[in-house]
Amino acid sequence: MKQRKSDSISSEQLCHLVVKGMQEKKAVDVVVMDLRDIKNAITDFFVICTGNSDTQVDAIADSIETEVYKIISEHPWQREGKEAKEWILIDYVDVVAHVFKKERREFYGLEQLWGDAKITLVEEEFA
């Protein structure tokens, strides 16, 4: 089983850092999905947001990584989609960030796929 290098903060605190990184670049429709009570879930949290352009999607992803590194000096375990800028996935093991362009987010419908998760719409001042 994969494990975060640093256990200096909880998965919930890491989730807040990811949200803060999203908010720094004006991500829209930020949703936190708590998967901790779901049997066989691959992570504790999904954090999903939308960017309005390739440039914004890229900037949001960079901001997430900067925010997390600034606080816990940790790089993501895995990163996917940086080239296409349609759906960038940033995996911190306990928290997985999904930065979508609107059309891709609607197409994949992660919120519906994980319907048993506790879903929280993030207000502007969440972090």
Secondary structure, DSSP 8 states (H G I E B T S, - for coil): ----S--SS-HHHHHHHHHHHHHHTT-EEEEEEE-TTSTT-SSSEEEEEEESSHHHHHHHHHHHHHHHHHHH----SEEE-TTT-SEEEEE-SSEEEEEEEHHHHHHH-HHHHTTTSEEEE--TT--
